[in-house]
Amino acid sequence: MSDQRRVVVTGATGLIGRALCKKLHERGYAVMVFSRSPDKARQAVPEAAEYVAWQVAETGEWAAAIDGAYAVISLAGASIAGQRWNETYKRELYDSRIVATRGLVKAMEQAQTKPKVFVSGSAVGYYGWCDDTPLDEDAAPGKDFLAQLCMDWEREAAAAEQIGIRTSMVRTGIVLDKAEGALSQLLLPFKMFVGGPVLPGKQWLSWIHLVDQVGIIMLALEDERVHGPINATAPTPQTNRDFSATLAHVMGRPSWLPIPGFGLQLLFGEMADALLIHGQRVLPHKAQEHGYQFTYPTLEPALQKLLS
Ligand SMILES: NC(=O)c1ccc[n+]([C@@H]2O[C@H](COP(=O)([O-])OP(=O)(O)OC[C@H]3O[C@@H](n4cnc5c(N)ncnc54)[C@H](OP(=O)(O)O)[C@@H]3O)[C@@H](O)[C@H]2O)c1
């Protein structure tokens, strides 16, 4: 295996990771999966060249496997929408990204032959709860828990740039896929004729099709001009009301039963505020500036393809 094409991926077994590893393999990279469960990873990512036992820690035996790799792509993290955010889970959300990234950067620093590129996950939650203002990569960060988490996550990643590794943080929006993630959760109420927007409905939802999410990660990996944060969102974010109306239209169902925000707050606490009741209108300025052509720039064709 040529070291020049070896790419280490954490979080490879997740929604984005699996699709990314397939694309990396197709493009001729040798994928080295870092997973907490290498046996499960063999099933989830069968095309990988190697499977390494990895843990969220500042160091470990896995660190040696980074020596000589061409790139590291870090997507690991406890699920943001996985459960109600109590203090223990917030710690897990935080450590699984911040401590994990710190460990990877330390391993890159100690490598005899350092990777050329580091691509780190991040999220549009970086911008916090926003109004209608369109946000590009230069917009200011928010102040809530998720914004602080993303800021700290990106700061850990940026340390790799200081040691001469080209680094990019992919600020991901809501990734649309039929089987997993936010869209899969939305389908059931619409199927049962009880779908509708989350009130107030005017909050923005910055979505991206999984194909373009992978495309923008590949851009960050392969385009040497890309440094720092890059938004991974479609160029046409929607308000929650419009998103629900389009989804209903594509499914041939009504969008009539609004979901009150306070009910979601009661059910899901702080997580409802960050992910459902508030939003941000994020634009993929840097990706477009670097010539990225979206496969799904608008919502209706994206949903039609996913739900056909
Ligand atoms: N999907 C979205 O809409 C979206 C939006 C914004 C940002 N993002 C970010 O993009 C990254 C990838 O997203 P995804 O949707 O592919 O995530 P995912 O499906 O939830 O998978 C994440 C992966 O991270 C690892 N992981 C899970 N819990 C962990 C923990 N407690 N500690 C360490 N590792 C853990 C797992 O890999 P192993 O079990 O193999 O170790 C898992 O397969 C995440 O960091 C996520 O926050 C995603």
The ligand as a MOL file (V3000), in Angstrom:
LIG
                    3D

  0  0  0     0  0            999 V3000
M  V30 BEGIN CTAB
M  V30 COUNTS 48 52 0 0 0
M  V30 BEGIN ATOM
M  V30 1 N -25.4910 13.8270 10.2710 0
M  V30 2 C -25.6990 15.1390 10.4080 0
M  V30 3 O -26.7860 15.6670 10.0420 0
M  V30 4 C -24.6080 16.0190 10.9830 0
M  V30 5 C -24.8330 17.3920 11.0640 0
M  V30 6 C -23.8290 18.2120 11.5990 0
M  V30 7 C -22.6430 17.6590 12.0510 0
M  V30 8 N -22.4580 16.3110 11.9680 0 CHG=1
M  V30 9 C -21.2050 15.7730 12.5250 0
M  V30 10 O -20.5270 14.9730 11.5810 0
M  V30 11 C -19.9160 13.8580 12.2480 0
M  V30 12 C -20.3900 12.5690 11.5770 0
M  V30 13 O -21.8070 12.5680 11.5810 0
M  V30 14 P -22.6700 11.2290 11.3700 0
M  V30 15 O -24.0800 11.6330 11.2020 0
M  V30 16 O -22.0090 10.3620 10.3560 0 CHG=-1
M  V30 17 O -22.5020 10.5750 12.8200 0
M  V30 18 P -22.9800 9.1340 13.3410 0
M  V30 19 O -23.7370 8.4030 12.2850 0
M  V30 20 O -23.6720 9.3620 14.6520 0
M  V30 21 O -21.5840 8.3660 13.5560 0
M  V30 22 C -20.5700 8.9000 14.3200 0
M  V30 23 C -19.4950 7.8570 14.5730 0
M  V30 24 O -18.7340 8.3490 15.6730 0
M  V30 25 C -18.3690 7.2790 16.5260 0
M  V30 26 N -18.9420 7.5360 17.8500 0
M  V30 27 C -20.2230 7.4320 18.2670 0
M  V30 28 N -20.3350 7.7280 19.5750 0
M  V30 29 C -19.0830 8.0220 19.9860 0
M  V30 30 C -18.5230 8.3670 21.2380 0
M  V30 31 N -19.2640 8.4840 22.3530 0
M  V30 32 N -17.1860 8.5940 21.3030 0
M  V30 33 C -16.4090 8.4660 20.1850 0
M  V30 34 N -16.8720 8.1060 18.9900 0
M  V30 35 C -18.1910 7.8990 18.8920 0
M  V30 36 C -18.9590 5.9960 15.9590 0
M  V30 37 O -17.9030 5.2840 15.2840 0
M  V30 38 P -17.2090 3.9520 15.9440 0
M  V30 39 O -18.2580 3.2880 16.7750 0
M  V30 40 O -16.8060 3.1530 14.7400 0
M  V30 41 O -16.0320 4.4420 16.7390 0
M  V30 42 C -20.0070 6.4960 14.9610 0
M  V30 43 O -20.1470 5.6540 13.8580 0
M  V30 44 C -20.3290 13.9200 13.7090 0
M  V30 45 O -19.2820 14.4580 14.4630 0
M  V30 46 C -21.5130 14.8570 13.6940 0
M  V30 47 O -21.6470 15.6070 14.8830 0
M  V30 48 C -23.4070 15.4760 11.4520 0
M  V30 END ATOM
M  V30 BEGIN BOND
M  V30 1 1 1 2
M  V30 2 2 2 3
M  V30 3 1 2 4
M  V30 4 1 4 5
M  V30 5 2 4 48
M  V30 6 2 5 6
M  V30 7 1 6 7
M  V30 8 2 7 8
M  V30 9 1 8 9
M  V30 10 1 8 48
M  V30 11 1 9 10
M  V30 12 1 9 46
M  V30 13 1 10 11
M  V30 14 1 11 12
M  V30 15 1 11 44
M  V30 16 1 12 13
M  V30 17 1 13 14
M  V30 18 2 14 15
M  V30 19 1 14 16
M  V30 20 1 14 17
M  V30 21 1 17 18
M  V30 22 2 18 19
M  V30 23 1 18 20
M  V30 24 1 18 21
M  V30 25 1 21 22
M  V30 26 1 22 23
M  V30 27 1 23 24
M  V30 28 1 23 42
M  V30 29 1 24 25
M  V30 30 1 25 26
M  V30 31 1 25 36
M  V30 32 1 26 27
M  V30 33 1 26 35
M  V30 34 2 27 28
M  V30 35 1 28 29
M  V30 36 1 29 30
M  V30 37 2 29 35
M  V30 38 1 30 31
M  V30 39 2 30 32
M  V30 40 1 32 33
M  V30 41 2 33 34
M  V30 42 1 34 35
M  V30 43 1 36 37
M  V30 44 1 36 42
M  V30 45 1 37 38
M  V30 46 2 38 39
M  V30 47 1 38 40
M  V30 48 1 38 41
M  V30 49 1 42 43
M  V30 50 1 44 45
M  V30 51 1 44 46
M  V30 52 1 46 47
M  V30 END BOND
M  V30 END CTAB
M  END
